[in-house]
Structure formats: structure tokens, C-alpha cells
Amino acid sequence: MYIISDNEATYFEGESLRTVDQLPAGAWGIGYRPVTNAPYFYKMEDYKTSHGKIYGDAESFAKHVWESYDIEKDKNVGALFSGNKGLGKSLTIRLIIEHYIKTKPIIIVDQYTNLLPNVLGDLKDCVVVLDEFEKMFKKNDDEDGMTPQESLLSVLDGTKSLSHNLYLLSVNDIFALDENLISRPGRIRYHFRYENISESAIKEYCKDNLIKSRWNDIENIVDVLRGSRVQSLDIVQSIVKEMNAFTTMSVDDIASIMNISENKLEIDINVVFSLDGHQFTESHTWTVTKGICKGWFDELCYIKFKIKDVSFKPTIIPSSNIQIDRWSSFYPDVSANDPFWAQFKDDEGDVWIPADDPAFRKKHELKLETMTVTKHVDFGAF
């Protein structure tokens, strides 16, 4: 039961006062009395759910959750939103809150105490928000033989009470969750994973906010984001703001001075070249730190390819995805005794290909056939 006094609701177990069996609609926080530690609810009058244009999947995720919850009549529904910051977890939760704030009590939990499971267990027809869940509810802190996360298991699955609540949990670190919360739809029905902002969302945001004179740089922005450890709307917004303000700076120059962690990969590459139809293979180890990998391939040619093309291993990258800016003269790894290659011997008897000579390339067909990434080592963000 709850005692209502102005904008404060107090948890109450008695019959001598007028009580209500449900909190009014709106956002409510949970507080605890200084001396008795007794829990009470207080109205959060200034709670904001406003937002601008939505990019990505937040709207469709939110709609699916509230439609599922509305179908249920006497069971809890839980939704877990996991991933790095700035990818839309909080926005999705705000959209769900916005949908219900005029019709249901919204309980905002911002701290854990050993009384909380009982408080939540007595709720019904409420939306309960547990933002940054793993920071409030520790996986390993054992209290009275039970961790904070374990204390909520019976609350989430409804065995503690027949309640019909909607529980919204957001986490940055999925590995900080108790194993009994993962792959248990009876407790948490949905798990929405926020990994990276989609390419279509990046382009849509840029067209909405980037000055038109810089629209030719949108593909470059996408490439820079691919090389970022975290690909969030927050990063896109910051890059676009910089590009609008500093119109003479390139995307790479802007990204190089911003606080953006890059993916650093070391990749082993085998490339098949051909000269007049005769193939030879060259190998190289490369460190990739940008969305586009570019540079001299073993001092043979200057090439560019996108980092997304080496996401899996082994990976064959077709020549259509590789740009060759220029060639250099080189010694191919071939036998000088081969009749074809013997015609390119230098004075010392080694096969020498003057690929940087336009006249040579006009006479001979020199091509990059395929590139194969045989191994890549992810060094993480730096």
C-alpha cells in the first residue's frame, strides 16, 4: 500500500490510514528514510523524455517491447538493452517511458539496497527502469548468501508475485551479468544488442545535418567510423559539427585530432598479381588503424581497401574492392629460369619489373588479381 501526500508516496503496511493500491501515472523515484531506512516513492516532476529525430532501430525496438507488454495480462515482461554508450540504449528506454508516462507509474531505480527486491516485488502494472544495471547490481557482491543480481531473479520471473510489470534493463558490459539472466526469456524476454550505428543511419544523419558543400565527404565519414572502436551517433554528430565549422579540413584530419578510439589490426596478406597473364604471389604484413587501409604494399604498389573487408578470416578481397593509385619498380618472387620471366632479367640476372614506367605498363598488362587476408590480430582500441 502507499500513502499519498502532495508529490510523495510512502510505502505503508497498515489499515489506519486511507491508502491506494496503485501509484498514479508519472515518473517516480525510490528513496529511503535516513534513520529507519524505510523505502518511499517520490514524484519526479522534472523527468524529461524529449528527443530529436531518431536514427537507427530505437523506435522499432521500443514499439515491439510495448506491444508485447500490452498483450500480457498477468505476467512480467523484461527487456535487456546491451552495448557501448551512445548507441541508442537509453533512447529506446526513453521512447518506452514516453509511451507509458501518462498512463502508468514509471519507477526509476538509481540505487540498490537489500530492501529493493521486496519493494519491486510488491509493484504491479508498473514500468521499472534499471539503467546501467550492472553498476547498481553487482554480480559478485554477496549479501546474506545472495548477490544483488540473484536477489532480483524471482522478481523478474514473477514467482515472488503475480505482478504484470515491464522491466527495462540497460548494460554496458554484458559479461557483468549473472548467467541466470542470460538466455532466460522467462525472466528477460528480449535482448536488444547495440553494436554499432548502421551505415544507412550515418548517411541519413549526415544528409540532415552536414552542409551540402561537404556531402561528397559522407563516404569518407563512413570509412572513418568503420575504423573506430565504437561507432556511435555521438561520434557522427561530433565529426559533422567539426566539418561544418572547419570546412577546409579533411575527414581524416578531423578524426585524427578527435577523442576517437581506433581499431588497430595487424593483418597478413597474400596478393596474386599477373603480368601478361602470368601470375605471381607476394606476401605482406600490415597494421591497419583507419577505416581505409592504404599505403605501399611491400614497395610494389600503393593500394587502398576498406577495413570492413577484413572483418573475417581468411578473407578473399576481389580486385574490384581494391584501388591501386600507383606502381613502383620491383623484383617479383619468380624464377629467372622461367622462359617468360627471363625476358625481364636485369644486368645481374634478377627479374626486374619497371612498373613505374608508363611505357612499360602501356606495353604490358599488369594487374592485381586477388587479395587474401590469411590472419588478423586485433590489438583493440588505442
Secondary structure, DSSP 8 states (H G I E B T S, - for coil): -EEEETTEEEE---SSS--BSS--SEEEEEEE-TTT--EEEEE-TT---------SSHHHHHHHHHHHHHH-SSS-EEEEEEESTTSSHHHHHHHHHHHHTTTSEEEE-----TTHHHHHHT--S-EEEETTHHHHS-SS--BTTB-HHHHTHHHHHTSS-----EEEEEES-GGGS-GGGTT-TTT--EEEEE----HHHHHHHHHHHS-GGGGGGHHHHHHHHHTBSS--HHHHHHHHHHHHH-TTS-HHHHHHHSS--BEEEEEEEEEEEEETTEEEEEEEEEEE-SSEEEEEETTTEEEEEEGGGGSSSSEEEEGGG-EEEEE--B--SS-TTSHHHHTTB-TTS-B-B-TT-HHHHHHS-EEEEEEEEEEEEEEEE-
